[in-house]
Amino acid sequence: ASLAQGDNDGYICSRATYYGSPDCIGNPSCGYGEYGRTVYNGEVSGVSRLYKNGSGCGACYQVRCKIPTHCSEEGTKIVVTDYGEGHETDFILSARAYSNLALPNLAPQLLAYGVIDVEYKRVPCTYASNLVIKVHHHSHFPTYFAILPIYQAGTYDITDVQLWLEYCKEWRGMRRVYGTVWDMENPPIGMPINMRFQLVSGGAANANAEVKWLQIANVIPTDWKAGVAYDTGFQL
């Protein structure tokens, strides 16, 4: 895929393809599960270069195709939910997202192309919800704690997650298992869990990226349960 800048507004030239059916939406690489199928009304994508070892999960992009006779000027907004490689493509879109690149009534003709030239740029994700921390269903209270952040608004990548260990008075990093799933053996017990997130604006590859920490006290209750989602009360 071309890394050349587009002609305007910071768009980058690339190519895109799509999954073979509207229900064939990938999410295992990011770990989102059902959320990865329904977020943004199913307008999701797998990416390769933009996956960034999982920190690219949850990022939003405005994508528009470059066939004037078939494509709308606005294009569509997608969220990254998976890793996927196509032939010289940056995006493997859900069929719904790919179809929404087209002008009215021209989606079948656009789908027939299979692979198309596009341009894209990073844009803020917007949600009605706050950032939510879901305890992964493979967690086992109290010895194994795994989480995934969802409803990750703005243009920040989460590049580190740490828990406060009261008994040794230090922050300890969680391990990125895959995608947006983080875990820790023997997490803090007997008290609510304090967490902090390292946030990088626009991605780590951006030389001018802003790096900051978001610290949230008592975000996970003492008696946390696998599969339960907890509202942080914050929007990124």
Buried (B, 14 or more C-beta within 10 A) or exposed (E): BEEEEBEEEEBBBBBBBBBEEBEEBBBEBBBBBEBBBEBBEBBBBBBBEBBBEBBBBBBBBBBBBBBEEBBBEEBBBBBBBBBBEBEEBBBBBBBBBBBBBBBEEBBEEBBEBEEBBBBBBBBEBEBEEEBBBBBBEEBEEBEBBBBBBBBBBBBBBBBBBBBBBEEEEEBEEBEBBBBBBBBBEEBBEEEEBBBBBBBBBBBBEEEEBEEEEBEBEEBBEEEBEBEEBBEBEBBB
